[in-house]
Amino acid sequence: MTPITDPTDVAARRKAARRTAVWMAVVAVTIYALFLLSGVLGK
């Protein structure tokens, strides 16, 4: 695999990875909140 030497490409990949991580965190927190709410409201 060839190392990436273009700084703009590295920055773009880093930004995309950060955006993906944020969206995954949002989905995880939403699922967790729904799980908690289903336990509280399901009684």
Secondary structure, 3 states (H helix, E strand, C coil): CCCCCCHHHHHHHHHHHHHHHHHHHHHHHHHHHHHHHHHHHCC
